[in-house]
Amino acid sequence: MAKKLSIGSWAYAFGPYEDNPIPFDTVVRRLSELDFDGVEVAGFKPHVHPEDHPMKSDRDKIKNLIAVNNLGISGLAADFWGTPGPATDEGQEDDFYFKLFKKNLQLCLDLGAPAIRVDTVADPEAGVEGIDRKTAWNRIVSVWKRCAQVAEENGVRMVWEFEPGYMFNKPSEVVQLVEDVGHPNFKVMFDTSHAYTCAVMAARQPEPKETLKGGVVEFAQMLKGKIGHLHLINSDGTLHDGETSIHYPFDGPDGKINFDEVIPAIVEDAGYNGDWWTIDLCFWPDAWEVTEASKKFLEPYLERY
């Protein structure tokens, strides 16, 4: 089956676009004009937050907007930020995090998105205040196992996006956490920019730092059978505001990633066989201007695979 190409709508609402976000309907129409196959929906304000689209009729309008522009939906990046994370006392109390997950899962179902993204929602170095790292780990494993099960029951894949900006960002931790959750519906979202800053730069890792001699390629190989979703973009090795990876354009002069090596490692060595490849231009100041060039860069790889 031919791979399908989408792009994350958050690139036009976060970071440099925060003060002047591009409306979701404008993003959808532009992607249609460029012959993308789909869009990955930012479940954040001002795009498609569940509170702004509370009724099924509201969500049907979004779904129809995407459909009439001949696009599919590759997934939902749900909004778990600004709320208690899965490892916190507040997140555990009265099953708060699990209920929040189900609320976002319902948005996923109403839109027809095949996957839902999560992260640990905790500072990578400081961790969770008042909670030791082992307890935080066990809490995340426990609740994510339940989340993966309810998502599976509703036909939605659950994917964890590891990154420098959040707790448990060492390559060995990423592998071990997926194994500890141990649910067939729980996989990693492999973002090539995050993979570079985590595996090569050891960005924002607590001591002892952990790097991989084989970089992104080795990281992908370590995750054989564990990759459930794919974000493709370059890295120049820097972080946005010192927090998490800048997603650098594919053909930028300071790009560090060799996609002739990395894409085969993901698809062939690690066995990623998902339908979607998603471009992620998060935090790039000219994301709107480089969208078309990003698609053109990946087209030869799409044809090959």
N, C-alpha and C positions, 0 to 999 in steps of 0.2 A: 504494500500500500504506500502511495506517495505521502511524504511528510507534508504537514500543513504549517504555514507560517503565521504567527500572530505577533502582537507587540503589547506590552503592558501600558495601560492608559495612565498609570500613576506618574509616568515620566513627564507628563504634561501638567501635573498638578502639584508635585512635591518640589522641595528644594528651591532652585532658581525660579520655578513657576508658581511658587506658593502665593505670592502677592498678586499674580495675574494669571490664574490657571486657565487653560484652554478647555472650554466646555466639553463634556463627554460626547454630546451629539456631533460637535465639530470634529472631534477625534475620529469618531466612527465613520463619518462621511469622507474624511481625508484618507483613511485606510482603505475604504472601498475604492476611491479614485486610484489608489496606488496598487490595486489588485492584491491586497493581502487576503489571506484566507480567513483570518479571524482577529479578535481582540481579546486580551486578557483584562478582566474587569477589576478596577480598583474599587473595592468596597469601602472606600473612604470618602468623606466630604472633600470636595464638592461633587464628586462623581456619583457613585451609586451606593451610598450608605443606607443600611436598612431602615434607619429612623427617617430618612428623607423619602423613602419609598416603602411605607409600611404595609400597604395593601397589595394583594395579588394583582389588582388592576394596574397599580403603579408599576409593578415589576413587568407586567405584560407589555406595557408601553416601551420599556427598555429592551425587552426581548424582541419586540417587533421592529424597533429602530435598527437593531443589529441585523435582523433577518432581511428587512427590505433593502438593506445595503449589501446584501449577499455575503455576509460575514457569519462565521461561527464564533463560539466562545471557547477559549482554551482553558479557562480556569477563573477562579475568584481569589483575589488577594484580600482576605477579610481583615477588618479593622479590630485588632486586639490591643492596639496601643492606647495609652492613656487610661487603661483599666487594669485592675489587679491581674498579674500574670499567673500562670499555672502553678508556680512554686511558692507563691506568697500565702500568708495566713488568710488574707482577704479573698484570694482566688479559690482557696479551699473551703472557706466558710459557706455553708448552705449551698455547696456545689456551684458557686458563682461562675467559675471558668467553664465548667461543663455546660451550664445553661447558656452562657454567651456563645459557646461553640455551636450549640444546636440552633440558636437564633440566626447565626451566620450561615449555618448549613441550610436552613430553610430558604434564605436568599439565594444560595447556590442552586437549590432545587427549582425554585421559581424561575430562575434565569436559564436553567438548563446547562449549567457549568459542570464539567466532568471532574473538576478537582478543586480542592480548597487548601489554601496555604496557611501555615502557622509558623510561629517562632517562639523562642523561650521568654521573650518580653522581660529580660533582666540584663543588667549591666554585666559585661563579660569579665571585668576585673573586680568590681566591688561585690558582684553577686546580689543576693537578696538579703536585705537588712534583717538581721536577727536569725537568719536561717543558714546553717552550714551547707556546704556544697553537696555533700552526700544526701542530705535530707531533700534539698532542692531537686537533685537528680531523681530521687525515688518518687517524689511527688509528680514531677513531669511525666515520668514513665507511666505511673499509674493512671493519671487522667488522660494522657494521650492514647493509652490502650483502649480506654472506654470510648474516646472520641473516634478512634479509627473504626471501632465496631459499629457505632451508630451511623457513621458515614458509609461504611460498607453495606449496611442494611438498606441504605437509601441510594446505593449505586454511585457514590461519589468517592474518589480517591483522596486520601489525606496526605499532604506533602509538607515536610519541614524544610524551611529555607534557613540553613546555617549561614552565618556571616560574622565578620569581625565585630559588629556592633552589638551582638547578643551573646549571652552566656553559653558555654560549651561550644567553642569554635576551633578546637584543635582537631586535626584529621582523625586521630584515634578516638576522640570523644564522639565525633559524628558517627563513625562506624559503630561504636559500642552502644550509643543511645538507640540507634535503629534496631540493633540486635536485642537490647533489653526491652524495648517496647514489644518487639516480637510478634507483631500483628501483620498478616499478609497485605493489609490495606494501608499500612503506614510505610511511606517511602521518603527518600530525600528529594528535595528540589535542588538540582545541581546547577548553580549559577556560576558560570566560568570566571566572572570577575571576583566573586567572593572566594571561589576555589583558589584563585591566585593569591589574594591577599592573606588568606588563611594558611595555605600550604607553603608558600614561598616567602611571604613577608612576616608571617607569624603575628599579624597585626592584632593588637589589643589582647593578646593572649596573656593570662597570668603565668608567672614562672612555675616550672621551667618551660621555656618556649619550645615549640615543636614545628619543625619544617620537614619537607620531603625533598630528597635529592632529585626525584623525578618530577617535582612540581605538580601542575594540574593533571598531567597524564597519569602520574602515579596515584594521585588522589582519586581520580575516576576509577582506576583499576581496583583500588581498595574497596570501592563501593559496588563491585560487581553484583548484579541482581537486586540492588537496593535503590536505584534511581527511578523515581516515578514521574518526574517532570523536569523539563530542561529550560534554562534561561541562558541565552548566548549573548555575550558582549565582551569587549576587550577590557583590559586594565592597564593603567600606567603605574600601578603600585601605590597610588595615593588614596586617602580617605576624604570623604566629604565632611568638612568641619571637624576632622579628627575622630569621627564616629564610625562610619561604615564605608564600604567600597564606593568609589566613584566608578560609574559605568562608562568607560571610555570608548569612543567610536572605533569600529573595527579597523578602519584604515588610518587612524591617527598615527603620527610619526613616533610617538612615545609608547605605542602599544607593546605589551610584553608577551602576549599570548600567540602561540603558533597554532592556528586552527587546523592546519594540515595534519598536525599531530594530535591535537586535542579532540577534534570531532570523531576520528576513528576510535580513540580510546574510550569515548563515551558510548558510541553506538556499537562498536564491535567488541572491544575488550570488556566493558562494563555491561553490555547487553541492553542498553536503553532502547526500547522498541515502541515508545509512545507515539501517538499520532502527531503531536504538536511540538514544534520548536518555537520558543518565544523570545523575541528580542527584548532586552531590558536596557533602557537608556536612563534609568533613575539617576537623578542628580547631575545629569549633563546639561549645561546651560543652553546649549543649542540643539536640544533633542528634536524639536519640531523640524529644524532645518536639515538634520542628518537622517531623518526617518527613511526617506527614499533610498539614500545611499546605503543604508544598513541592509535594506531588503536586497538590493542589487549584489552586495557583498556575499550574502548567504545563498543566493540562487544557484550558483554552481554546485554547492554542497547539497542543496535540496535535490538537485537532479541526480547527483551521484548516489545518494542514499534513499 
